[in-house]
Amino acid sequence: MHTVNIHEAKTQLSRLVERAAKGEPFVIAKAGKPMVKVVPIDHPTAGEVRRVGFLNGQISVPDDFDRMGGDEIEKLFGNEA
């Protein structure tokens, strides 16, 4: 990850923010000591984990999902087992 000192960040803030918004986070340091990390707003916050199941309860899958279209498939391919 790219690290810049405070002076450089002040003089090139617009360019640095544009890069961060495109997914290139950076760290601002003071006297070589990292102080803050700049990331895009839609980036997960510290400790947040994006995981499978984030739409739980918002969508549903029909009970017959694995049998949907079975008649049409049978017509197309016959009984080739």
C-alpha positions as CSV (number, residue, x, y, z in Angstrom):
1,M,0.0,0.0,0.0
2,H,1.3,3.5,-0.9
3,T,2.3,5.7,2.0
4,V,2.6,9.5,1.7
5,N,3.7,12.1,4.2
6,I,1.3,14.9,5.3
7,H,3.0,17.5,3.2
8,E,2.7,15.4,0.0
9,A,-0.9,14.6,0.9
10,K,-1.7,18.3,1.2
11,T,-0.1,19.2,-2.1
12,Q,-1.5,16.2,-4.1
13,L,-4.8,15.6,-2.2
14,S,-7.1,15.7,-5.3
15,R,-5.0,13.2,-7.2
16,L,-4.6,10.9,-4.2
17,V,-8.4,11.0,-3.4
18,E,-9.2,10.1,-7.1
19,R,-6.8,7.1,-6.9
20,A,-8.3,6.0,-3.6
21,A,-11.8,6.3,-5.0
22,K,-10.8,4.0,-7.9
23,G,-9.7,1.3,-5.3
24,E,-6.1,2.3,-4.6
25,P,-6.1,3.0,-0.8
26,F,-3.2,4.9,0.7
27,V,-1.7,5.7,4.1
28,I,-0.9,9.2,5.4
29,A,2.1,9.3,7.7
30,K,3.6,12.0,10.0
31,A,7.3,11.9,10.5
32,G,7.3,8.4,9.0
33,K,4.7,7.1,11.4
34,P,1.4,5.9,9.7
35,M,-1.5,8.0,11.0
36,V,-4.5,7.3,8.8
37,K,-5.6,5.0,5.9
38,V,-7.7,6.5,3.1
39,V,-10.1,4.0,1.4
40,P,-13.1,4.3,-0.8
41,I,-16.4,4.8,1.0
42,D,-17.9,1.5,-0.2
43,H,-14.9,-0.3,1.1
44,P,-15.7,-2.6,4.1
45,T,-14.9,-1.0,7.4
46,A,-12.3,-2.5,9.8
47,G,-13.6,-5.8,11.2
48,E,-16.4,-6.0,8.7
49,V,-16.4,-9.2,6.6
50,R,-18.5,-9.5,3.5
51,R,-19.8,-13.1,3.3
52,V,-22.1,-15.3,1.5
53,G,-25.7,-15.0,2.8
54,F,-25.8,-11.2,3.0
55,L,-29.2,-11.3,1.3
56,N,-30.6,-13.8,3.8
57,G,-34.3,-13.1,4.3
58,Q,-34.5,-10.8,1.3
59,I,-34.9,-13.4,-1.4
60,S,-36.4,-16.8,-1.5
61,V,-35.8,-19.9,-3.6
62,P,-38.8,-22.1,-4.5
63,D,-39.0,-25.6,-3.0
64,D,-39.2,-27.0,-6.5
65,F,-36.2,-25.0,-7.8
66,D,-34.3,-28.2,-8.8
67,R,-37.3,-29.5,-10.8
68,M,-38.3,-26.2,-12.5
69,G,-38.5,-26.7,-16.3
70,G,-38.3,-30.5,-16.0
71,D,-41.1,-31.0,-18.5
72,E,-39.5,-28.8,-21.1
73,I,-36.1,-30.5,-20.6
74,E,-37.8,-33.9,-20.9
75,K,-39.3,-32.8,-24.2
76,L,-36.0,-31.6,-25.6
77,F,-33.8,-34.4,-24.5
78,G,-36.1,-37.4,-24.0
79,N,-35.5,-40.1,-21.6
80,E,-31.7,-40.5,-22.2
81,A,-30.3,-41.9,-19.0
